[in-house]
Amino acid sequence: MLPVNEIMPRLCQLLQHEPKVILSAPPGAGKSTFLPLYLLKHPAFAGKRLLLLEPRRLAARTIASYLAAQLNEPVGQTVGYQIRQDSQYCAETRLLIVTEGILTRKIQQDPELSSVDILIFDEFHERSLHADFGLALALEVQQLNEQLRILVMSATLDTSMLARYLQAPVLQSEGRSYPVNIVYQPLNKEPIALQSARLALQGFWRHQSSVLVFLPGQAEINQAAQWLAQQDLAANLRVLPLLGSMSLAAQQAAIAAPATGHYKIVLATNLAETSLTIEGIHVVVDSGVARRASYHARSGLTRLDTVAISQAAAIQRAGRAGRLGEGWCYRLDSAEQWQRRTAFEPAEIEISELTSLRLEIAVWGCQPADLNWLTSPQSANLAAATALLQQLEVLDQRGQITAYGQTLYQFGTDIRLASMLQHAKTLETTQPGALWLAALLAALLEDSRDLQEDLYRQVQRLAERPAQEQRRYQQAEVFAKRLAAKKYTSLPLGLLPVLLLRAFPDRLAQRRGQGYFLANGVGASFPANHPLQQQDLVVAVSITQTAQSNRMQQAVAIALPDILEDWPALAWQPHTGWDEKQAGFYSESQRLFGEIVLQRRPQPLQLTAAEKQQAWLAYLAKKGIAILPFNARCQQLQQRVALLTQHQYAGLPDLSLSGLTTNMTSWLGPYLADINKVNQLAQLPLYDLLWQQLSYSQQQQLNQCLPEFFTTPAHSRVAIDYCLPGGPGFSVRVQEMYGQLTTPQVLDGKLALSVTLLSPGRQPLQITRDLASFWQQGWHEVKKEMKGRYPKHFWPDDPAKALPTTKTKKAMRYDSNS
C-alpha cells in the first residue's frame, strides 16, 4: 500500500468540510497514482467529477493510462485526459487529467466550473505560470461555486507560505522509506554531458541497475548518447533519451520497464523530475543544472540559460532513485557547494514572458492587481506584455480587451499568429491568396523548431510538397478552414513581410550603424554574412539573446512604403530629445513605429520644463537606467525589497532595474526638469530616491525584517550582504561570534544567514548556515590549525560558551586585570 493511503481518511474528511486543502507528500507517496482512484471510489464522492492538473503532457497521458488500467478500462471512459491537440474522454468520464493551459480555457468558458466537484493541482511545487494563474482563477471560481473543492498537492514547496495564501489546512504524508545514498562527484573541466555519461556507465556496472541521468537539454543528451555509443556497452543495456519534443511512443519506451535481465540508461531533461516513475531505476546521475527560460522586459526577449538547480529540485531528482528500493544518487557537485544552492526554484511567473497571461486576465474581465496571487507577476514584464497587446490592438488604453481582441482570442493560438491571420482576412478581398499564405506561415511559426533562413522558400515548399511536412500542412488546413480560406497554387509572396509585421510589430528592425534598432527599443544584429544585413528595414521572426548581443536568425526585408500603406494610422508627432554628439537639446516631428523613427522633420526648438523632462526620460530609456549612480547601497536596497516581496510581503514597490525603467516617469521624472548636462545625472541622490518609494511603514518593516547590519556578540556591527549567490549572509572574524549559539536569521526567523567565519587575518575558515553544528563538529579541526598559525589569539575548546572578543589573549588579560 502506498504511503498516502494512511492520510486518505483524514483527507476525505477535510474535503467534505474545507473549501481548500493542501497535501504535502514526497515523491513516491502515491499523490498522482493512488489518491485520485481512492477519491473516485469513496462513498462521500460518489458521482463526483474530478479535474486533475498535471504540468506536463507526458505525465498527463501516462497517469491517465495507468489509472484506467487499474480500473480494467481503456482510457477515455471513467478516466480520461485532455491536452493540447489530443484528448480521450467522454460524457461518463469522472476523472479528467488535463494540462494547465486547458484549465484556463475551461474556466474562461465556464466561470463556475459547474461540471467539476474537486479540482486537484498536482506537482504544484513546480510553480508553473499556468498553475499559479489557474489557482488564482480557481479562487475566483469558488466565489461563484461554493461547492467546488480545491486540493493542492506538492512535494518540495514551502507549505507554510502556501497555507497562509490559501488559508487552508495542510496534511503531511510520508514517502516511501527507501534510503537514497548521496555521492558527491566534484566537477572537472570535461563537458558536463561526458562527466554525466561516464558516471552513468560506472553506476550501471557498480549497482547492476538502470540509470536515470538528468541533463540540461537536447544538446547535452545527444553528446552523452554519442559518447555512450562509442563505449563497449553490455548487450543487455540500452541508451534511451527522454525529451518533451519526442513522440509519445518514444517517450513511453524510455519510461517503460525493461525486460527481465535487461537495463537502460535514460538521458532526460527535468521532464523526469516529477510525476513519472521510470521503471527499474535505482541509480540517478544529477548534472546539477537545467535550462531555464528568463524573460527580459528591457529587450522584449526570452533568454534560455543553463543554470544551477535549487536544493528542492535536486532532492526531487535524487528521489527518483528511491521509489522502488534503496537507491544511489551521484551529484556532480561538492557537499559544500550544494549547501550554497538556493532552497527553491523561482516561480515561473517571476521570470516569464507574460503576454498570454495578460491576455487571459483581460478575457477574465479584470486587471492583474485584482487577482489574489501567490506570487505577483513582475510589473515590468506585465507592462511589456500590455504594451505589445495594445500595439496589436487586443487591449485598449485602459488595459481592457477590445472586440477585436475577443475575435483574436477565439483562434485558440498564439496571439501574434491570430493577429496575422485576422489581418490576412482584410487583405484577402483585394489580394486573393493572402489567407492561405497566412495559414501556411502560421503553421510554420507555430512549430518553429527548424525554421530556415529563407522563409519565402520554406513557405513555398510547404505549399507544394505537403507530404514532406504533413503535420504542419494539416495545421495550415485547420487555420484555413477556420477562416474559410481557399487554397491557391500561386501564393502572393509579396505580402509575406506585411503579414509577418502584423505578428511581430515589436520586431521591426531599422539599420543603425553596424547593427539594427528594434521597435521595442533594443539593439540586435545579424550573424556574419547574413544575406539581409544591408537591408534598411527588416522584420525579425526569430531572435536569440546571448550575453553579448541579440542575434536575428530568421527575418525578411520590408520596404518603408509597404509599412506606411499597411499602417495608415501612423501619424506625425512632436518630439524633443537630447543629442549626445551635439551635447544639446533638439526638436522635430517624427513618424514612429514603436521606438523606430521612420521619418523625421526638423522643428524650431521651444523647450519647456516638461519637454526637458521627457527628453531625459527618452535618453535614459535608450541608454538604460543602469547608467545612473546605482552604488552598492542602492543594490543592497533593491535586493532587500525583492527578497521581502518574494516572501509574500505585499504592496512593496518593484525596485528592479526593469521595474524602475517601467515606472521611471513617476519616481525619477520630477527630478529631471532642472538637469541641463549628462554629467548631472551622476549627481542624483539615487539611494534617497529609491528609499522614498517605500512608505514609512514599509521602511520600518524592511529594517525590521531585513536589517542592513547584524550586531555580533562582540557588539560590532557587520554589514549583511543581500546580493550573495545563494542568499544573504555576512563575513566576520570568528572570535567575534564566540557565544553565539544559533545561526543568525532574518525575515522573522524564516531565513538563516550564511556566516563566513574569518581568521584573525580575515581569511575564510568556514561558511555555514548551521552555526551550532559547526561549533560541535567542525570547530576542533579549525582550532587545531589556527592555534598554530595565530598563537596570540584566543581559541577556546567550546566557542559556544566562550566570551566574544576582538582582541589578542594579551589584551584580554590586560582588560581583565585593569
C-alpha positions in Angstrom: 0.0 0.0 0.0 1.3 3.4 -0.9 2.2 5.8 2.0 -0.5 8.4 1.1 -3.1 5.7 2.0 -2.5 6.4 5.7 -3.8 10.0 5.4 -6.7 9.4 3.0 -9.5 9.1 5.6 -8.4 12.4 7.1 -8.1 14.0 3.6 -11.6 12.8 2.6 -13.0 14.3 5.8 -11.3 17.6 5.1 -12.5 17.7 1.5 -16.1 17.3 2.7 -15.8 20.3 5.1 -13.0 22.6 3.8 -13.1 24.5 0.5 -9.3 24.3 0.2 -6.8 21.6 1.3 -3.0 21.3 0.9 -1.3 17.9 0.7 2.5 17.7 1.2 4.0 14.4 0.1 7.4 13.5 -1.2 8.0 11.6 -4.5 6.6 8.0 -4.4 3.9 8.7 -1.9 1.1 8.0 -4.4 -0.2 11.5 -4.9 -0.8 11.1 -8.6 -1.4 7.3 -8.9 -3.3 6.2 -5.8 -5.1 9.3 -4.4 -7.4 10.1 -7.4 -8.7 6.5 -7.6 -9.3 6.5 -3.9 -11.4 9.6 -4.2 -13.4 8.2 -7.1 -14.3 5.1 -5.1 -15.0 6.8 -1.7 -18.8 6.8 -0.9 -18.7 10.5 0.0 -17.7 11.4 -3.5 -20.0 9.0 -5.4 -20.9 10.6 -8.8 -18.5 13.5 -8.2 -16.2 14.7 -11.0 -12.5 15.3 -10.6 -10.2 17.5 -12.6 -6.6 16.7 -12.1 -4.0 19.1 -13.4 -0.5 17.9 -14.5 2.2 20.3 -15.6 3.4 18.1 -18.4 1.7 16.4 -21.3 3.7 13.1 -21.0 2.7 12.9 -17.3 -1.0 13.6 -18.1 -1.2 10.8 -20.7 0.9 8.3 -18.7 -1.1 8.8 -15.5 -4.4 8.5 -17.3 -3.3 5.2 -18.9 -2.1 3.8 -15.6 -5.2 4.8 -13.7 -7.5 3.5 -16.4 -5.6 0.2 -16.3 -6.2 0.0 -12.6 -9.9 0.0 -13.3 -9.5 -2.5 -16.2 -10.9 0.1 -18.6 -9.4 1.8 -21.7 -8.5 5.5 -21.4 -11.5 7.7 -22.1 -14.2 6.1 -20.0 -14.0 6.7 -16.2 -10.6 8.2 -16.6 -9.7 10.4 -19.5 -7.2 13.1 -20.4 -7.2 16.4 -22.4 -4.1 18.1 -23.6 -3.4 20.4 -26.5 -4.3 18.8 -29.8 -5.1 15.4 -28.1 -7.8 14.2 -25.9 -9.6 11.0 -24.8 -12.7 11.4 -22.6 -16.5 11.1 -22.8 -19.6 12.3 -21.0 -19.2 9.5 -18.4 -15.6 10.5 -17.5 -15.4 11.3 -13.8 -11.6 11.9 -13.6 -10.2 14.1 -16.3 -6.5 14.7 -16.3 -5.5 17.9 -18.1 -2.5 20.2 -18.6 -2.7 23.6 -17.0 -3.5 25.7 -20.1 -6.6 23.5 -20.7 -7.9 24.5 -17.2 -7.6 28.2 -18.1 -9.8 27.7 -21.2 -12.3 25.7 -19.2 -12.7 28.4 -16.6 -13.0 31.1 -19.3 -15.7 29.1 -21.0 -17.5 28.1 -17.7 -16.6 30.6 -14.9 -18.4 28.4 -12.3 -16.7 25.2 -13.4 -20.1 23.7 -12.9 -19.1 20.2 -14.2 -16.2 19.9 -11.7 -16.6 19.0 -8.0 -12.9 18.6 -7.0 -10.1 20.5 -8.7 -6.6 19.0 -8.0 -3.3 20.7 -8.6 -0.6 18.1 -8.9 3.1 18.9 -8.6 2.4 22.4 -7.6 5.9 22.9 -6.4 7.0 23.3 -10.0 5.3 26.8 -9.8 4.5 26.9 -13.5 2.9 30.1 -14.8 -0.3 28.3 -15.7 -0.5 26.6 -12.3 -0.2 30.0 -10.4 -2.7 31.6 -12.7 -5.0 28.6 -12.6 -5.0 28.6 -8.8 -5.7 32.4 -8.8 -8.7 31.8 -11.1 -9.9 28.8 -9.1 -10.1 31.0 -6.0 -12.3 33.4 -8.1 -14.4 30.4 -9.2 -15.0 29.4 -5.6 -16.7 32.7 -5.0 -19.3 31.7 -7.7 -19.4 28.0 -6.9 -19.1 27.3 -3.2 -19.4 23.6 -3.7 -16.0 23.4 -5.6 -13.2 21.9 -3.6 -9.6 22.7 -4.3 -6.8 20.3 -3.4 -3.2 21.5 -3.9 -0.5 18.7 -3.9 3.2 19.4 -3.7 6.4 17.6 -2.8 9.0 20.2 -2.0 7.2 23.5 -1.7 7.2 25.8 1.3 3.8 24.7 2.6 3.7 27.4 5.3 3.7 30.1 2.6 1.0 28.2 0.6 -1.1 27.7 3.8 -1.0 31.5 4.6 -2.0 32.2 1.0 -4.9 29.8 0.8 -5.9 29.9 4.5 -6.1 26.1 4.2 -5.1 23.1 6.4 -2.0 21.2 5.5 -1.8 17.4 5.5 1.6 15.7 5.6 2.2 12.3 4.1 5.4 10.4 4.4 7.0 9.0 1.3 8.5 5.5 0.9 11.2 4.8 3.4 13.7 3.6 0.8 17.0 5.4 1.5 18.9 7.1 -1.2 22.7 7.3 -0.8 24.1 10.6 -2.0 27.6 10.5 -3.6 29.2 13.9 -4.5 31.5 14.0 -7.5 33.2 17.3 -7.9 33.1 18.8 -11.4 36.2 18.8 -13.6 37.0 20.6 -16.9 35.4 17.9 -19.1 32.0 18.8 -20.6 29.2 18.1 -18.2 27.5 15.7 -20.6 30.6 13.4 -20.8 31.1 13.5 -17.0 27.4 12.5 -16.5 27.6 9.8 -19.1 30.8 8.3 -17.6 29.2 8.3 -14.1 26.1 6.6 -15.5 28.1 3.8 -17.0 30.0 3.4 -13.8 26.8 3.4 -11.9 25.4 0.7 -14.1 28.4 -1.6 -13.6 28.6 -0.9 -9.9 25.0 -1.4 -9.0 23.7 -3.5 -11.9 20.7 -1.2 -12.2 19.1 1.0 -14.8 20.2 4.6 -14.5 18.4 7.9 -14.9 20.7 10.8 -16.0 19.5 14.4 -15.6 21.0 16.7 -18.2 20.0 20.3 -19.1 18.9 19.9 -22.7 18.9 18.1 -26.0 22.5 19.1 -27.0 23.9 17.5 -23.8 21.7 14.5 -24.2 22.9 14.0 -27.8 26.6 14.4 -26.7 26.1 11.9 -23.8 24.4 9.4 -26.1 27.2 9.7 -28.7 29.8 9.1 -26.1 28.0 6.0 -24.7 27.5 4.7 -28.2 31.3 4.6 -28.6 31.8 2.5 -25.4 31.8 -1.2 -25.1 28.3 -1.5 -23.6 26.8 -4.7 -22.2 24.5 -6.5 -24.6 21.5 -6.1 -22.2 22.0 -2.3 -21.8 20.1 0.3 -23.9 20.6 4.1 -24.0 17.3 6.0 -24.3 16.7 9.8 -24.5 13.7 11.4 -22.8 12.6 14.8 -24.1 9.4 16.7 -24.2 9.7 17.2 -28.0 9.8 13.4 -28.7 6.9 11.4 -29.9 4.6 9.8 -27.3 5.8 6.3 -28.4 9.5 7.2 -27.9 8.7 8.8 -24.5 6.8 5.7 -23.4 9.7 3.5 -24.5 12.0 5.5 -22.2 9.8 5.2 -19.1 8.6 1.6 -19.6 10.1 -1.3 -17.6 12.9 -3.1 -19.4 12.6 -6.8 -19.9 13.8 -9.1 -17.2 17.6 -9.1 -17.1 17.8 -6.0 -19.3 18.7 -2.5 -18.3 18.7 1.1 -19.6 20.4 4.4 -19.2 17.7 7.1 -19.6 19.1 10.5 -20.6 16.5 13.0 -19.6 15.8 16.7 -19.0 14.0 17.9 -15.9 10.9 16.4 -17.6 11.6 13.3 -15.5 11.9 15.2 -12.1 8.2 14.7 -11.1 5.1 12.6 -11.7 6.7 9.9 -13.8 8.1 6.7 -12.4 10.7 5.4 -14.7 10.7 1.7 -14.1 13.8 -0.1 -12.9 15.7 3.0 -11.8 17.8 2.6 -8.7 20.6 5.0 -9.8 20.4 8.7 -10.6 23.1 10.9 -12.0 22.4 14.5 -11.4 24.3 17.1 -13.5 23.0 19.8 -11.1 22.0 22.1 -14.0 18.9 22.7 -16.1 17.8 25.0 -18.9 15.8 28.0 -17.6 13.9 30.5 -19.8 14.1 34.0 -18.4 12.3 36.9 -20.0 13.9 40.3 -20.1 11.4 43.1 -20.4 14.1 45.6 -21.4 14.9 43.6 -24.6 11.5 42.0 -25.0 13.3 38.7 -25.4 13.4 35.4 -23.6 16.8 34.0 -22.9 17.5 30.3 -22.4 20.3 29.8 -19.8 21.9 26.8 -18.3 21.6 27.4 -14.5 22.2 25.6 -11.3 19.1 23.9 -9.9 17.8 24.5 -6.4 18.1 22.2 -3.5 14.4 21.3 -3.8 14.9 20.3 -7.5 18.0 18.3 -6.5 16.0 16.5 -3.8 13.3 15.7 -6.4 15.9 14.2 -8.7 17.5 12.1 -6.0 14.1 10.8 -5.1 13.7 9.1 -8.5 16.3 6.6 -7.3 14.4 5.6 -4.2 10.9 5.0 -5.5 11.4 1.2 -6.0 14.0 0.4 -3.3 17.3 1.5 -1.9 19.0 3.9 -4.4 22.1 5.9 -5.2 22.3 9.5 -6.5 25.6 10.7 -7.9 25.7 14.5 -7.8 28.1 16.5 -10.0 28.8 18.8 -7.1 30.5 19.1 -3.8 28.7 18.8 -0.5 29.8 22.4 0.4 28.7 23.9 -2.9 25.4 22.0 -2.7 24.7 23.8 0.6 25.0 27.1 -1.2 22.3 26.4 -3.7 19.0 28.3 -3.4 16.3 26.5 -1.5 13.6 26.6 -4.2 13.3 27.3 -7.9 11.9 30.7 -8.8 8.2 30.7 -9.7 7.8 30.9 -13.4 5.5 33.9 -13.0 8.6 35.9 -11.8 10.8 35.2 -14.8 8.5 34.5 -17.8 7.2 36.5 -20.7 3.6 37.3 -19.8 1.7 38.2 -23.0 -0.6 35.1 -22.9 -1.2 35.6 -19.1 -2.0 39.3 -19.6 -4.4 38.4 -22.4 -6.2 35.7 -20.3 -6.5 38.2 -17.4 -8.2 40.6 -19.8 -10.5 37.9 -21.1 -11.4 37.1 -17.5 -12.5 40.7 -17.2 -10.2 42.2 -14.6 -6.8 43.8 -14.1 -3.8 41.9 -12.8 -3.9 43.6 -9.4 -7.5 42.4 -9.0 -6.5 38.7 -8.7 -5.2 37.1 -5.5 -1.7 35.9 -6.5 0.6 33.5 -4.6 3.4 35.4 -6.3 2.6 38.6 -8.1 3.7 38.9 -11.7 6.7 41.2 -12.3 5.4 44.7 -13.1 8.0 45.3 -15.9 7.0 42.0 -17.6 3.3 42.9 -17.3 4.0 46.3 -18.7 5.8 44.9 -21.7 3.0 42.4 -22.3 0.4 45.1 -22.1 2.3 47.3 -24.5 2.5 44.5 -27.1 -1.2 43.6 -26.8 -2.1 47.3 -27.2 0.2 47.5 -30.2 -1.7 44.5 -31.6 -5.0 46.4 -30.7 -6.0 43.5 -28.5 -6.2 45.7 -25.4 -7.3 49.3 -25.2 -5.5 52.1 -23.3 -7.3 51.0 -20.1 -5.9 47.5 -20.4 -9.3 46.0 -21.2 -9.9 43.6 -24.1 -11.3 45.0 -27.3 -13.9 43.4 -29.5 -11.1 42.8 -32.0 -9.1 41.2 -29.2 -12.0 38.9 -28.4 -12.0 37.8 -32.1 -8.3 37.0 -32.0 -8.7 35.1 -28.7 -11.2 32.7 -30.3 -8.5 31.5 -32.7 -7.1 29.5 -29.8 -3.5 30.0 -31.0 -0.6 32.4 -30.1 -2.0 35.9 -30.2 0.7 37.1 -32.6 -0.3 34.4 -35.2 -4.0 35.3 -34.6 -3.3 38.9 -35.4 -1.6 37.9 -38.6 -4.4 35.5 -39.6 -7.1 38.1 -38.9 -5.2 40.8 -40.9 -4.9 38.4 -43.8 -8.7 38.3 -43.9 -8.7 42.0 -44.6 -6.1 41.7 -47.4 -7.9 38.7 -49.0 -10.6 40.9 -50.6 -8.1 42.8 -52.7 -5.2 40.2 -52.8 -6.6 36.7 -53.2 -4.4 34.0 -51.5 -3.5 36.2 -48.6 -5.4 33.9 -46.2 -3.8 30.7 -47.5 -0.4 32.3 -47.3 -1.1 33.4 -43.7 -2.3 29.9 -42.8 0.9 28.3 -44.1 3.0 30.9 -42.3 1.2 30.4 -39.1 1.7 26.6 -39.3 5.4 27.2 -39.8 5.7 29.7 -37.0 3.7 27.6 -34.5 6.2 24.8 -34.9 9.3 26.9 -35.4 12.0 24.4 -34.3 13.6 24.1 -37.8 12.7 27.4 -39.4 15.1 28.2 -42.2 16.9 31.4 -43.2 14.8 31.8 -46.3 11.2 31.9 -45.2 9.9 32.6 -48.7 11.4 29.3 -49.9 10.2 27.4 -46.9 6.6 28.5 -47.1 6.6 27.8 -50.9 7.9 24.3 -50.3 5.2 23.6 -47.6 2.5 24.6 -50.1 4.0 22.5 -52.9 5.1 19.4 -51.0 2.6 18.8 -48.1 3.5 15.1 -47.8 7.0 16.0 -46.6 5.7 18.1 -43.7 2.3 16.5 -43.1 1.8 17.7 -39.6 2.5 21.4 -40.4 0.3 21.2 -43.6 -2.6 19.7 -41.6 -2.3 22.6 -39.1 -2.3 25.0 -42.0 -5.5 23.4 -43.2 -7.0 23.8 -39.7 -6.3 27.6 -39.8 -7.6 27.8 -43.4 -10.8 26.0 -42.5 -11.4 28.3 -39.5 -11.1 31.3 -41.9 -13.0 29.7 -44.8 -9.9 30.3 -46.9 -9.3 28.8 -50.3 -6.1 27.1 -51.3 -4.1 28.8 -54.1 -1.3 27.2 -56.1 0.2 30.6 -56.7 1.0 32.4 -53.4 1.1 36.2 -53.1 4.6 36.0 -51.5 5.0 39.8 -51.7 2.6 40.0 -48.8 4.8 37.9 -46.6 6.7 40.8 -44.9 3.4 42.7 -44.3 1.8 39.7 -42.7 4.8 39.0 -40.5 4.9 42.6 -39.3 1.3 42.1 -38.1 2.5 39.2 -36.0 5.8 40.9 -34.8 5.2 44.7 -34.7 7.7 44.9 -31.8 10.4 43.3 -34.0 10.5 45.7 -36.9 14.2 46.5 -37.1 15.9 49.5 -38.7 19.6 49.5 -39.7 21.7 51.7 -37.5 25.5 51.7 -37.9 26.7 48.1 -37.9 23.5 46.7 -36.3 19.8 47.2 -36.1 17.4 49.0 -33.7 14.1 47.3 -32.9 10.7 48.8 -32.5 10.7 47.6 -28.9 13.8 49.8 -28.2 16.7 47.3 -28.2 19.5 46.6 -30.5 20.2 43.5 -32.5 22.4 42.2 -35.3 22.6 39.5 -37.9 25.2 36.8 -37.8 28.2 37.4 -40.1 27.5 37.1 -43.8 23.7 37.0 -43.4 22.1 37.9 -46.7 19.9 40.6 -45.2 22.5 42.5 -43.2 22.5 45.5 -45.6 18.7 46.0 -45.7 17.4 49.2 -44.2 14.3 47.6 -42.6 13.6 44.0 -41.7 11.0 42.1 -39.7 12.8 39.7 -37.3 10.9 36.5 -36.7 13.5 34.7 -34.5 15.9 36.5 -32.2 18.4 34.7 -29.9 19.6 36.6 -26.9 23.2 35.9 -25.7 25.3 37.5 -23.0 27.0 39.6 -25.8 24.2 40.5 -28.2 20.8 39.9 -29.6 21.1 37.9 -32.9 18.4 37.9 -35.5 18.3 34.4 -37.0 15.2 34.5 -39.3 14.0 37.7 -40.8 12.5 39.2 -44.0 13.2 42.6 -45.6 10.3 45.1 -45.8 10.0 48.4 -47.7 9.0 51.7 -46.0 6.1 52.4 -48.4 4.7 48.9 -47.6 4.7 49.8 -43.9 3.1 53.2 -44.4 0.4 51.8 -46.7 -0.5 48.9 -44.4 -0.4 51.0 -41.2 -2.2 54.2 -42.3 -2.8 55.4 -38.7 0.9 56.2 -38.2 0.9 60.0 -37.6 3.5 62.7 -37.2 4.3 63.5 -33.5 6.3 66.4 -31.9 9.5 65.2 -30.2 12.2 66.9 -28.0 15.3 65.0 -27.3 19.0 65.2 -26.1 21.6 65.0 -28.8 24.6 63.2 -27.2 27.0 64.2 -30.0 26.0 67.9 -30.0 25.5 67.9 -26.2 22.3 69.8 -26.6 18.5 69.5 -26.9 16.7 69.3 -30.3 13.1 69.4 -31.5 11.5 67.7 -34.5 8.4 65.9 -35.8 8.6 62.2 -36.1 6.6 59.4 -37.6 7.1 56.5 -35.2 6.7 52.8 -35.4 7.1 51.7 -31.8 10.5 53.2 -30.9 11.7 53.4 -34.5 11.7 56.7 -36.2 10.6 56.0 -39.8 10.6 59.7 -40.9 11.7 63.0 -39.4 11.0 66.7 -39.9 13.1 69.4 -38.1 11.1 71.8 -35.9 12.1 75.1 -34.1 13.4 74.4 -30.6 11.0 75.7 -27.9 12.0 74.0 -24.7 9.6 73.8 -21.7 10.4 72.0 -18.4 8.1 69.2 -19.3 9.8 68.7 -22.6 13.2 68.7 -21.0 12.0 66.1 -18.6 10.7 64.0 -21.5 13.9 64.4 -23.3 15.9 63.0 -20.4 13.4 60.2 -19.9 13.8 59.2 -23.6 17.6 59.4 -23.2 17.6 57.1 -20.2 15.1 54.7 -21.9 17.6 54.4 -24.8 20.8 54.2 -22.7 19.3 52.2 -19.9 18.9 53.5 -16.3 22.0 51.4 -15.2 24.0 54.5 -16.2 22.6 56.2 -13.1 24.7 56.0 -9.9 23.5 52.7 -8.6 26.1 52.2 -5.8 26.4 49.2 -3.6 23.9 50.5 -1.1 21.3 51.0 -3.8 21.9 47.4 -5.0 21.5 46.1 -1.4 18.2 48.1 -1.1 16.9 46.7 -4.3 17.8 43.1 -3.3 16.2 43.6 0.2 12.9 44.8 -1.3 13.0 41.9 -3.8 13.6 39.4 -1.1 10.8 40.8 1.1 8.4 40.7 -1.9 9.5 37.1 -2.6 8.4 36.1 0.9 4.9 37.3 0.4 5.1 40.8 1.9 2.6 42.5 -0.4 2.5 46.0 -1.7 6.2 46.8 -1.9 7.4 48.8 -5.0 9.4 47.0 -7.7 12.9 48.4 -7.4 14.5 46.1 -10.0 16.1 47.8 -13.0 13.2 46.6 -15.2 10.6 47.8 -12.7 12.3 51.1 -12.2 12.5 51.6 -16.0 8.8 50.9 -16.4 7.9 53.5 -13.7 10.7 55.9 -14.5 8.3 58.8 -15.2 6.8 58.8 -11.7 9.8 58.2 -9.5 12.5 59.9 -11.5 10.8 62.3 -13.9 10.2 65.2 -11.3 14.0 65.4 -10.7 15.0 65.8 -14.4 13.4 69.1 -15.3 16.4 71.1 -13.9 19.1 68.9 -15.5 21.0 70.5 -18.4 24.0 68.2 -18.8 24.6 64.5 -18.9 27.1 64.6 -16.0 24.5 66.0 -13.7 22.7 62.6 -13.9 25.6 61.1 -11.9 24.9 63.6 -9.1 21.3 62.4 -8.5 20.7 61.2 -4.9 19.7 57.8 -6.2 19.6 55.9 -2.9 17.3 58.6 -1.4 15.0 58.5 -4.4 14.7 54.7 -4.1 14.2 54.8 -0.4 11.4 57.3 -0.8 9.5 54.8 -3.0 8.7 53.0 0.2 6.1 54.3 2.7 7.2 55.0 6.2 5.6 51.7 7.4 7.3 49.8 4.6 10.6 51.3 5.6 10.1 50.2 9.1 9.0 46.7 8.0 12.1 46.4 5.8 14.5 47.4 8.5 12.9 45.1 11.0 12.7 42.0 8.7 15.8 42.5 6.6 18.2 44.8 8.6 21.3 46.3 6.9 23.5 45.1 9.8 24.0 42.2 12.2 25.2 43.0 15.7 27.7 40.4 16.8 28.1 39.1 20.3 31.2 41.4 20.5 28.8 44.3 19.8 30.4 45.1 16.4 28.0 45.9 13.5 28.6 43.8 10.4 27.0 44.6 7.1 24.7 41.9 5.7 25.3 41.3 2.0 21.9 40.5 0.4 23.4 40.1 -3.1 25.4 36.9 -2.3 24.8 34.0 -4.5 22.6 31.5 -2.7 21.1 34.0 -0.3 22.1 36.8 2.2 25.0 36.5 4.7 27.9 38.3 6.2 31.6 37.8 6.9 33.0 38.2 10.4 36.2 37.2 12.4 35.4 34.0 14.2 36.3 35.4 17.7 33.5 38.0 17.4 31.0 35.1 17.1 32.0 33.3 20.3 29.0 32.8 22.5 26.5 32.8 19.5 24.6 29.6 20.0 22.4 29.7 16.9 22.7 30.8 13.3 21.6 34.5 12.8 18.3 34.8 11.0 16.2 37.4 9.2 12.6 37.6 7.9 11.3 37.0 11.4 13.3 33.8 11.8 12.3 32.3 8.4 15.6 32.7 6.7 19.0 31.7 8.0 22.0 33.9 7.1 25.2 32.3 5.7 28.0 33.2 8.0 31.5 33.3 6.6 33.8 32.9 9.6 37.2 34.6 9.1 40.6 34.1 10.7 42.3 37.0 12.5 43.9 37.7 9.2 40.5 37.8 7.6 40.9 34.7 5.6 37.8 32.4 5.2 37.7 29.5 7.6 34.2 28.2 7.2 30.9 29.1 5.5 27.9 27.8 7.4 24.1 28.2 7.9 24.2 25.9 10.9 26.5 27.6 13.5 25.6 25.2 16.3 26.6 22.2 14.2 29.9 23.9 13.2 30.8 24.6 16.9 30.1 20.9 17.8 31.6 19.1 14.7 33.9 21.3 12.7 35.5 23.6 15.3 38.0 21.1 16.6 40.0 20.9 13.4 39.8 24.6 12.8 41.0 25.3 16.3 43.9 22.9 16.0 45.1 24.6 12.8 44.5 28.2 13.9 46.3 27.8 17.3 49.5 27.1 15.5 49.0 29.9 13.0 47.7 32.6 15.3 49.0 31.7 18.8 48.4 35.2 20.2 44.6 34.8 19.7 42.0 33.1 21.9 40.9 29.6 20.7 38.5 28.1 23.3 37.5 24.4 23.4 33.8 25.3 23.4 33.3 28.6 21.5 29.5 28.4 22.0 30.2 29.2 25.7 33.2 31.5 25.3 33.1 35.3 25.6 33.4 37.1 22.2 36.4 39.3 21.6 38.1 41.5 19.1 41.5 41.3 20.9 44.5 39.1 21.4 44.9 37.0 24.5 47.4 39.5 26.0 45.0 42.4 25.5 42.2 40.3 27.0 44.3 39.6 30.1 45.2 43.3 30.4 41.5 44.2 30.3 40.6 41.7 33.0 43.4 42.9 35.3 42.6 46.6 34.9 
